[in-house]
């Protein structure tokens, strides 16, 4: 019941309601979020935070409080703060998507107009583009959620809820202790005086601890820096770096006192942060199967040069004939838009190699599973694709032949052959694959179902950049097993 319209359920029809019954594994906790997965409603704000605490030892209020204190002790914090941060467009998302699909815009992703933190932000009305007038009122945004207690350790839970851009955070006076990414514990940094972390791409989450000062003589601040790596043109309405005041509740600092723009002292690059060693102990040396995919945004004359997202020459759309969620339809009746890998009837470790043939990056998210990121490569030239069946070492991970010119070439069939550095792996559920690059993802396919693997850039998903992973697929058995769920998801046929 992961809510993917067309895959595990019908869209929730207007004026109706649907209750999700989700079983949370005992070993899964952390920072998550829920959001619309039909059309582009997510871009209009249909999302929210979902914080999962570790289960209590006893089903009592006292037990819950005891376990919560245990989590706080583990990561050394006293209070929590959830920040839902994302880019924001001043037009309805359906209008933004229509602009993106115009052939004359050459598949340039729409650059956002501003950003929001927990639903609020600030914007200079005079910066609005005349062609896109904004009903704008100059007023001070209510950011009271950034009012903090002095001399207190906070766990800051951050979610990128945006449609396109990643971002980094920079704190003026507070130091960052990164503890989780995508709800998974990371290897803690020993470096001190770190005040910046990112880039956090759409769909990703990061948790870190900060400690506020007990001696506050001037206001502090937090700056959000939108990553402009995927902006292909200038939007004059956008201020990509925005600073928000952090107010300490007991401080007698006037609100009229100007805040300073934070400067980066030391920065944590999330791509370089491995998971904690205890988590990496579960990573097996080999996978039982390997699947290879190629993905790209394409503009073709047969589709009037409207951009479409492709996986292996298929662009994803919900099943149309018949309009039934895929989980309730035998595999042989899926239409041509349902490109899928099947992992077989038994649980298995799978290496998924995803080659990005685009000139821009893509943050890909897998439903139903976390995966170990074994390698990510960005090509400096050419297309940079990686085929594990013909290339023994991924580009960038080749051995240094200059230091040992007599070394024999690697034999991939040798049981001891290992092209990856497992100590630097990261367990995530979203990965940013760079321009003309690839990622090698290893996951345990043991959660039965049909799961979407898709780009988390809203405009790319809306134009078909998605594929399916059929885990432990036994179509006859799955259909029989999920009759009740299919009925709850709309009675069978979805409205088209």
N, C-alpha and C positions, 0 to 999 in steps of 0.2 A: 504493500500500500504506500508506494513512494510518490504517487501523485502525478506521474508522467502521463499526460493526456495522449491517448492513442496507443500507449504501451501497456500500462497496468490499469487504466480506467478510462471511462469517458470523461470529457470535460464536465464540470459542474454546471448545469444549465442555469440560465438567469432565473432568479426568484426561487431557487431551490436550495437545499442544504445537503451537506455530506459530512459524515463523521468518520474521521480516520482512526483506525484501531491499530496502533503501532506498538510492537513488542520491542523493547530496548534491551539488548544483551547486558548481562550483569557487568561485563568488563568494558562497556562503552560509556564514556562520559565526556563532557567538554562543551565547547562552544559550537553551536550549529545555528541554522536559520531555516525558516520555511518561506517559500515564495511561489508565485503562480508559475505554472508550467504549461499554460495554454495561451497561444498568441503572444502578445508583448505586454501583458498586464503588469508584469514585474517592473517594467520601466515607468509605469504610472504610480508605483508605490505599493503594490500588493505584495508585501513581504513583512517579516518580523523576526525577532530573535528567538532562539530556542536553546536555553541553557540546560544541560543535563548534568546533574550532580551524581557522584558515585552513590550506589544504593546504600541505605542505612543497614547497619547490622541487625537492628530490630525495627519492626514496623510501628514505631512510636515516635511521637514528636521529640522526646528526649533522645532517641536513637538517631533521628535525622540531624538534630543539632550537633550531636557528638560526631557524626561522620563529616558534617560540614566543617567542623573545627579541625578534623583530621586532614582534610584537603587543604585547608588554609595553613596548617602547620607544615605540610609537605612542601608547599611553595612559598611559605613565609609571607602571608598577607593577612589582613584583617577585614577588609571590605572589598566589594566588587563593583565594577562599573562596566556596562555594556554600551559599546559605540557602534551604531550601524552607519557606515560611511559609504557614500557613493556619488558618482557624477549625476548630473540632473539636467534635463532638457526642459525648456520653457514652452514646449508644445506637447500635445498628447503623443504617446509613443506610437500610435498607429500612423500619425502624420510624419513622424521622424522616419519610420520604416518605409513609408511611401516615397519619401525623398531619397532614401538610400537606394531604392530599387529603380529610380529613374535612370535610364541608360546614359543620359548626358552627364551624370555625376560620377561615372567611371568607377563605380564600386568604392568610392572614398567613404569610409565610415564617418557618420555624422559626429562632429566634435561637440561635446556637451557645452552648455551655457554657464553652468555653475556647479556647485556641489552642496550636498546636504549631510548634516550630522544629526542622527536621531530625528530626521524630518525637518530640520530647520537649517538655515544658512543666512548669508548676507550677500547682497548684490547691489551694485550701484546702478540705479535706474537709468542714468544717462548713458550707460554702456549698451543698452539694448539695441539690437540691430533694427534699423527702421523697417526693413522688410518683414520683421517678425516682432511686432509690437507686443509689449508685456504690460499686463495690468499690475503696475508696480507701485509700492508704497515704501518710502524710506523709513524704516523703523528698526529698532534694535532687536535682534533675534533673542529669544529666550533660551539661553544656554545654561540654565541653572543646574543642569545635570553635571556640569563641570565645576560646581562648587564642591570643594574637597575639604576634609578635615586636616589640620596640620599634624605633622609628626605621626602619620598613619601610612601603613603599607596597603596599597590597593592592587587588586588583580584587575587589569584592564582587558576586557574581551572585545576584540575588534573584528568586524565582518565587513568585507567589501561587497556591498549590495548593488554596485553600479552596473551599467549596461556596457561600458567600453573600457574605461581607463583604470589602470592600477594606481596605487598611491603609496607614498611613504609618510611616516609620522616623525615629527621632530619636536622634542620638548625643550623648553627654555632652561629650567632649573632642575628638573627631575631626571633620574637615570633609569634606564630600561634594563630589566632582567627578563629575557625571553624564556618562556616556559613551555609553550605549546604552539604548534602550527597544524591547522586542520584537525584539531582535537587530539593530537598525538604529542606526547612528551618529546622534547628535543634535548640534545646535548647542551648543557648549560655553558655559557661563555665564562671564561675566567677573567676577561678584560673588564676593567672598571671604566666609569665615566662614559658609558654608551648612552646617547640621548636620541638616537634615530634608528628606526627599523622599517624595513620594506624591501622591495616593492611588493605590496599585497594586491594580487590580481582579482578580477571579478570571481566571486564564489569562494575565495579563500578566507580563512580566519587565522588570526594570531592572538595569543594570550601572553601578556607580560606583566610583571610586577613593577611598580614604582613606589618610592617612599617620598612623601611630602616633607617639606622642611618644617622645623619647629620655630625657626627664626625667619619670618617673612617680612621684609621691609619694602618690597616692591612686588607688583603682580607678576605671576608666571603666565605662560602661554603654551599652546600646542599649535604647531603649524602642520597643515595637510598639503603635501606636494603631489599634485596629479602627475602621473607619468605621461609624458607627451610623445613617447616612442611610437604610438599608434595613431597620432594626429597627423593627417596628411595635408591639412590646410590650416590657416589661421582663422580662429573665431574671435573677432574683436570684442565680443561680449564676455568672454571667459577670462577670469583671473585664476590661473592654474595653481598658484600658491596662496593659501588663505590661512590667516592666523586667528585663533580663538583664545579668549582670555580664560585662564584658570584662576578662580577666586578661592582663597583659603577662608573658611567660614569665620574664624576667630580674628582674622586680621582686620585692622581698622584702616585699610587702604581705600581711598576714594575711588569710585568707579570712573571718575574723570581722569585718573592717572593713566597716561598712555602706556600700552604694553609694548614690549620690544619684540622684534622678529627673531625667533630662535635661529641660531646658527649650529650647523652640524659639528659636533666634537668628534664622535666616533659613531659609525653606522654599522648595523647588522644587515647583511644581504641574506635574505631568506633562502635564496637558491643555494647558498653555501653552508646552510645549517643542517647537519644530519640529525636523525632521530637519536634518542638516547640509546646507549649500548645495550641495555636490557631488551629493548624492542628489536634491535637488529639481530639478537640471538635467534630469533624465530625465522630469519631469512634463510631459505635452503640454498645450497650451492648450485643446484640445477633446477630447471623447470621441466615439466613433462611434455609441454608443447609450446610452440612459438607461432604467433599470428602476426602478420605484417599488414599495415594499412597505410594508404597514402591519402592525404587530404589537401583540398585547395578550394578557394573561391574562384569560380569560373564565370566568364561572360561569353555566351555563345549565340551566334546569329539565329539558331533555331529557336532560341528563347528570347529573341528581340534584345539581346545584350543586357538582359536583367541579371544581376549577380545572383548566383546560386552556390551554396556550399555543397561540396562533394566529399564522399569517402569512396575510394576505389570505383569511381565512375557512377556512383549512385548518390542522388540527393534525397534526403529523408523527408517524407511527408506522412501524416497519419494514414493508416489503412483506409481505403475508400470503398473497396468492393470485396466483401461486405464491410461496412463501417463498424468494425468490432475491435476492441482492444486486443493487441497481439497475444497477450497472455492467455486469452480465451479462444485462440484460433489455431488449428493445426498448422505446423510450419509449412506444409506444402501448399497452403492457401494464402500465404503472405504474398503481397504484390511486389512489383519490381523496385519500389522505393524502400523496401525493408532489407537493407544490406546488414548481414549479421554474421558473427563468428559463433560457432557452437563449441562449447568446451567438452561435450560428451556427457554420458550418463553418470559418470563418477566424479567426485571432487578431485581437482588437479591443480597444480601450480602452472600458471600460464605466463609466458613472456609476451607482452603486447608491444610491438615496435611500431611507433606512429611517426611517419615521415611528413613533415610540413613542407609542401611545395610552394607555399605562398611567400610574397615579399614582406608580409607582416606576421607578428606572433599570434598565437592562439592559446588561451587558457582552457584546457580540456578537463572535464569532470566526469567521473565514473559513478553511476548510481549503484548502491547496494554493496560496495566494497571500498576498502582502502587498498592502495598499491604501493609497492616499494619503487622509488625512482632510482634506477641503477645507473643511468647515464642520460645526460642532456647535452646536445651538441648544436652549436650555431655555426653554420657554414660562412666562411669569409668570402667564398666565391663558389661558382657552380651551384648545383642544387643540393648537395650535401646529404642525399638520402642514404640510408643504411639498410643493407640486406644481410641479416645474420647468417643466412644459408651460404653466402659466397664470400663474406668479409669476416675473417676470424677475429679481428679486433675492430671495435667501433672507432671511427676517426677521432683523433685526439687522445686515444688511450693505447696507441701502439707502443711497444717496448722501444727503448733507446738502443738502436743497433750500433750507434757510434761507440757506446761504452763496451759493447760485446759483439764485435763484428762477426765472430765465429759462431754465434748462437744459431741454433737450428730454427727454422720457421715454426710457428706454433701449429700444433695439431689439435683442431677443435674436437676430435674424437677422443683425445687423451682425457681420462677421468679427472686428472688434476688441472686441466686447462680452465682458467678463470680470467676473463677479460675485464671484470669489474672490480672496483674497490668497494667492498661491502661496508667498510668502516665509514664511508662517506654517504651511504644510502639514506634516503628519507622516506618514511611512511606517510603518505598523503592521500587525499582523494581528489585533488586538483593539481594540475601541472601546467606551467607555462612552457610551450614549445616555441623556440625562437624562429625567426625568419629563416627559411630554407634549411631548417635543421630537423632534428628528430629527438625522440625520447624513447628509452627502453624501460618498460613498466612491468614489474613482476607482481602478480597477485594470486591469492588462493581462491580459486573458483569453487566455493563451497556454499554459496547462498543461492538456492535454486530460484530461478525466475528469469524474466527477460528484462535486461537492464540497459538503460540509455547511456551511451558515451558520447558527449557532445561538447562543442565549444561553448564557453560561458559568456562570450560576447553576445549580447541579446540579438543584435542584428544578424549575426552569422547563424545562430540557431534558428531564427525565424525564416532564414532562407535555405535551411536544409543541412547545415553542417553537423550531422549526427549519424551515428550508427548504433547497432544493437549487439549485445553480448548475451547469448542464450546459454545460461549456466545450468549444467546438469540437465540439458534439454532432453526430455522424453515427451514429445508433443501429446501423445494419447494420454499418458499419465498426468501431464500437467493440466490439460483441459479438464479431465475428470476431477482433479484435485481442487481446481479453482472455480468451479461452477458457482459456489456460494459468493465468492468475492466478485465475480463478474456480474452477478445479479445485483449485488449492492452497488456496483459501479455504474449502473444505468440500465440494467435489465437486458444487456446484450448489445443491441444496435445503438450506435452513437448518432446524435443528430448531425447532419452534414449541411 
